[in-house]
Amino acid sequence: MAALTGIDSKIFSAREFRLENGQTLPVLELAYETYGTLSPGRDNGVLVVHGYTSSHHAAGRNAAGKQGLGVAEGSPGWFDGLIGPGKAVDTDRHFVVSVNALGSAHGSSGPNRTDPRTGKPYGPTFPEITMRDIVASQKLLVESLGLASLVAVIGPSMGGFQSFQWAVSYPGFMKGIAASVTAPCAPNRLGGLKALKARLANDPNWNGGWYYENGGIPGTLEQIRYETLLNYGQGEAEAKVAAKSWAKIYDGHSLVTLRRAIDGFDITRQYDQLKKTKVLYVISKTDKLFDLTDCAAHALEMRKAGVDLTYVEMPSDKGHMASHADAAMWAPILGAFMAGLR
């Protein structure tokens, strides 16, 4: 299979983006990448959305001399095993858009970006957002690219939350969603938001949350990320290396902003909205965040509600990392699902 190369980050921008809480972002920016070619009928679009602390670099390798927005030069995308020419999400057929979530720290509007009203980072003043806000901002991006509909929305973990939210917020806009290592509501295994905020504030460089000109808080971020990756199922050596590089890029306030949006996510009472969308729901039997029994119960409830659901339990030992670390294990299932969305 040919590889995707020369990938470069792009920025979508809009003005006066109104949030669910009534506040307005004077400027909305979303970092994104695209793979493949938009069809003449503009009907082959696929949106890819990421997990909690990941980025929009989902596939291929970025352009030479372009490290992207928070993406190491030449690094493969986190879903590279699934997206590309001839792969499950075939870029010879689909125009794929991978977007960085609102509130994240990889180039989209978030706490580490400049507030145009002050000329300084938003920091702790960045407004509270919801999963519905995140998806609504992505809808603007999708429409700006001339897409009046999507073939599918695909994502793992928090990306699964976004996928489910897309189907509820805009029923029928996409033919299908593929949500992996996730659930239709936030689990109770993530740890408290209050504890996360307290831990960040204990960093000696915290400075009331204004650490941007104070050396940042990389030490605390690195330790948090290391512990998270171990919990996800990654080995110690890999986790140390990954945590160190991630901590140089990410932002503590983004952790808080997105965790709050995650904690508020729950579409379990809105399954009627899912009836217009085919759902592929893939979980990992060794995932410590999304319990197998809970996931199976969610699948049963969706089926009872009349949702066209394909439910898959991956026999992976990769835990929460399974859908990308063991991509080959479910690639044929995803490929068949995509083929059925024509």
C-alpha positions in Angstrom: 0.0 0.0 0.0 1.2 3.5 -0.8 2.0 5.8 2.1 0.5 9.2 2.8 3.3 11.7 2.8 3.7 15.5 2.7 0.9 16.0 5.3 0.6 19.6 6.6 -1.6 21.2 9.2 -4.2 23.7 8.1 -6.2 26.2 10.1 -9.9 26.9 9.8 -11.0 30.2 11.2 -14.4 31.7 12.0 -15.6 34.7 14.1 -17.9 35.1 17.0 -18.5 31.4 17.9 -21.2 31.2 20.4 -20.9 28.5 23.1 -23.6 26.6 24.8 -23.1 28.6 28.0 -23.8 31.9 26.2 -20.2 33.0 26.0 -18.6 33.9 22.7 -15.2 33.1 21.3 -14.2 36.2 19.3 -12.1 34.0 17.0 -12.6 30.2 16.5 -9.6 28.3 15.1 -9.4 24.6 14.4 -6.3 22.8 13.3 -6.9 20.0 10.8 -5.3 17.7 8.2 -6.8 16.2 5.1 -6.1 13.0 3.2 -7.4 11.9 -0.2 -9.3 14.0 -2.7 -12.8 15.5 -2.5 -15.1 13.9 -5.1 -16.9 16.1 -7.7 -20.1 15.5 -5.9 -18.6 16.4 -2.6 -20.1 13.2 -1.1 -17.1 11.2 0.0 -16.1 13.1 3.2 -15.1 11.3 6.4 -14.4 13.1 9.6 -11.8 11.7 12.1 -11.8 12.9 15.7 -9.2 12.2 18.4 -8.9 11.1 22.0 -8.5 13.2 25.1 -4.9 14.5 24.7 -4.2 13.5 21.1 -3.9 15.7 18.0 -5.3 16.0 14.5 -2.3 14.1 13.0 -4.2 10.9 12.4 -2.5 9.4 9.3 0.6 9.6 7.2 3.8 11.5 7.8 3.9 15.3 7.8 5.8 17.3 5.2 9.6 17.6 5.3 10.5 20.7 7.4 6.9 20.8 8.8 6.6 19.6 12.4 2.9 20.7 12.3 1.1 22.1 15.3 2.3 20.1 18.2 3.3 17.2 16.0 6.9 15.8 15.7 8.4 16.0 12.2 8.0 12.7 10.3 5.9 11.0 13.0 3.2 8.7 11.8 -0.4 9.5 12.6 -2.1 7.8 15.5 -4.6 6.0 13.2 -2.1 5.4 10.4 -2.9 1.7 10.4 -6.5 2.4 9.4 -6.3 5.5 7.2 -4.6 5.6 3.8 -4.6 4.2 0.2 -6.2 0.7 0.3 -6.7 0.8 4.1 -9.9 0.4 6.0 -10.6 4.1 5.6 -9.5 4.2 2.0 -8.1 7.6 0.9 -8.3 6.5 -2.8 -12.1 6.6 -2.2 -12.6 9.0 0.7 -11.7 12.6 1.5 -10.7 12.4 5.1 -10.6 15.4 7.4 -8.9 15.0 10.8 -9.6 17.8 13.2 -8.1 19.0 16.5 -10.8 19.5 19.1 -11.8 22.9 20.4 -10.1 23.3 23.7 -7.1 21.1 22.9 -3.5 22.2 22.8 -2.5 21.2 19.3 -3.4 24.3 17.4 -7.1 24.8 17.9 -8.6 27.5 20.0 -7.8 26.6 23.6 -6.3 27.9 26.8 -2.8 28.0 25.4 -3.8 30.1 22.3 -3.8 33.9 22.3 -7.0 35.7 23.4 -7.3 38.5 20.8 -8.8 40.8 23.4 -5.7 40.7 25.6 -2.9 39.6 23.4 -2.0 36.9 26.0 -2.9 33.2 26.3 -6.4 32.5 27.6 -5.0 30.4 30.3 -7.5 29.9 33.2 -9.9 32.3 31.6 -10.7 30.0 28.7 -14.5 29.4 28.8 -16.1 26.1 29.8 -17.1 24.1 26.8 -19.2 21.0 26.2 -19.0 18.0 23.8 -21.8 19.7 21.9 -19.7 22.8 21.5 -16.8 20.8 20.2 -19.0 19.1 17.6 -20.7 22.3 16.6 -17.3 23.9 15.9 -16.4 20.9 13.7 -19.7 21.3 11.8 -18.6 24.8 10.7 -15.3 23.4 9.5 -17.0 20.6 7.6 -19.4 23.0 5.9 -16.5 25.4 5.0 -15.0 22.5 3.0 -18.2 22.3 0.9 -19.4 19.1 2.6 -23.2 19.0 2.9 -23.0 15.5 4.4 -20.5 13.0 5.6 -20.0 9.3 4.9 -18.8 8.7 8.5 -17.4 10.2 11.7 -14.7 8.0 13.3 -12.8 8.2 16.5 -11.5 6.5 19.6 -12.0 7.3 23.3 -13.1 11.0 23.5 -13.2 10.7 19.7 -15.9 8.1 20.3 -17.8 10.6 22.4 -17.6 13.1 19.6 -18.8 10.5 17.1 -21.8 9.7 19.2 -22.5 13.4 19.8 -22.3 14.1 16.0 -25.0 11.5 15.4 -27.2 13.0 18.1 -26.6 16.7 17.3 -26.9 16.2 13.5 -28.9 13.0 12.9 -28.7 11.9 9.3 -25.8 14.2 8.4 -23.5 11.2 8.3 -24.4 7.7 7.2 -22.4 6.0 10.0 -20.2 6.5 13.0 -17.3 4.2 14.1 -16.7 4.7 17.8 -13.9 2.6 19.5 -12.6 2.2 23.1 -15.4 4.4 24.2 -19.0 4.6 25.4 -22.2 6.7 24.8 -21.5 8.3 28.2 -18.5 9.2 30.3 -17.2 6.4 32.6 -16.7 6.9 36.3 -13.2 5.6 36.2 -11.4 8.8 35.0 -10.7 10.3 38.4 -12.1 13.6 39.7 -11.7 16.9 37.9 -11.2 18.6 41.3 -8.2 16.3 42.0 -6.7 17.0 38.6 -7.0 20.8 39.1 -5.4 20.5 42.6 -2.5 18.4 41.2 -1.7 21.0 38.5 -1.9 23.8 41.0 0.7 22.1 43.2 3.4 22.6 40.5 5.9 25.2 41.7 5.5 27.2 38.5 1.7 27.3 38.6 1.6 31.1 39.4 -2.2 31.1 39.7 -2.5 29.4 36.4 -0.4 31.9 34.5 2.6 29.7 34.0 3.2 30.5 30.3 6.0 33.0 31.0 7.1 31.1 34.1 8.7 28.0 32.6 5.4 26.1 32.3 4.5 23.0 34.2 6.2 20.2 32.2 7.3 18.1 35.2 3.7 17.7 36.5 2.3 17.2 33.0 4.9 14.5 32.3 4.1 12.6 35.4 0.4 12.8 34.7 0.8 11.5 31.2 3.1 8.7 32.3 0.6 7.4 34.8 -2.2 7.8 32.2 -0.3 5.8 29.6 0.4 3.0 32.0 -3.3 2.9 32.9 -4.1 2.8 29.2 -1.9 -0.3 28.8 1.4 1.0 27.5 4.7 -0.4 28.7 6.9 1.6 31.1 9.7 2.4 28.7 7.5 3.6 25.9 5.3 5.5 28.3 8.3 7.4 29.7 9.5 8.5 26.3 6.0 9.4 25.1 5.2 11.4 28.3 8.4 13.4 28.1 7.8 14.6 24.5 4.1 15.2 25.1 4.7 17.3 28.2 6.7 19.8 26.1 3.7 20.5 23.9 0.5 20.0 25.9 -1.2 22.5 28.3 -2.5 21.9 31.8 -5.6 24.1 31.2 -6.5 22.0 28.2 -6.5 18.9 30.4 -9.1 20.6 32.6 -11.1 22.1 29.8 -11.5 18.8 28.0 -12.0 16.7 31.2 -14.9 18.9 32.1 -16.4 18.4 28.6 -15.9 14.7 29.0 -17.5 14.5 32.4 -20.6 16.2 31.0 -21.0 13.8 28.1 -24.0 11.5 28.1 -26.3 10.7 25.1 -27.9 7.5 26.6 -31.3 9.2 26.7 -31.1 10.2 23.1 -30.8 6.9 21.3 -33.8 7.8 19.2 -31.5 10.3 17.4 -29.1 7.5 16.5 -31.7 5.7 14.4 -30.7 7.6 11.3 -27.1 6.5 11.6 -25.4 3.1 11.3 -23.2 2.5 14.3 -20.0 0.5 14.6 -19.1 0.2 18.3 -15.7 -1.4 19.0 -14.4 -2.0 22.5 -11.3 -3.7 24.0 -11.8 -6.6 26.5 -8.8 -5.3 28.5 -9.7 -1.6 28.6 -9.5 -0.4 32.2 -11.4 2.8 31.4 -14.4 1.3 29.6 -15.6 -1.8 31.4 -16.7 -4.8 29.2 -19.9 -5.3 31.1 -20.9 -1.7 30.9 -20.1 -1.5 27.2 -22.1 -4.7 26.5 -25.1 -3.2 28.4 -24.8 0.0 26.3 -24.9 -2.0 23.1 -27.9 -3.9 24.3 -29.8 -0.7 25.1 -29.0 0.8 21.8 -30.3 -2.3 20.0 -33.4 -2.2 22.1 -33.9 1.4 21.0 -33.8 0.4 17.3 -30.2 1.5 16.5 -28.6 -0.2 13.6 -25.6 -1.4 15.6 -22.5 -3.5 14.9 -20.9 -4.3 18.3 -17.4 -5.8 18.4 -15.3 -6.9 21.4 -11.6 -6.9 20.5 -9.6 -9.7 22.1 -6.6 -7.3 22.5 -4.1 -7.2 25.3 -3.4 -3.5 24.5 -6.1 -2.1 26.9 -7.3 1.4 26.1 -4.7 1.7 23.3 -6.2 -1.3 21.4 -8.0 0.4 18.5 -4.8 1.9 17.2 -2.1 -0.4 18.7 -4.0 -3.4 17.4 -5.4 -1.7 14.3 -5.0 -4.8 12.2 -7.3 -6.7 14.5 -10.4 -4.7 13.5 -9.3 -3.1 10.2 -11.3 -5.7 8.1 -14.4 -4.9 10.2 -14.0 -1.2 9.8 -13.4 -1.6 6.1 -16.5 -3.7 5.7 -18.5 -1.2 7.7 -17.3 1.7 5.5 -18.1 -0.3 2.3 -21.6 -0.7 3.6 -22.2 3.0 3.9 -22.3 3.7 0.2 
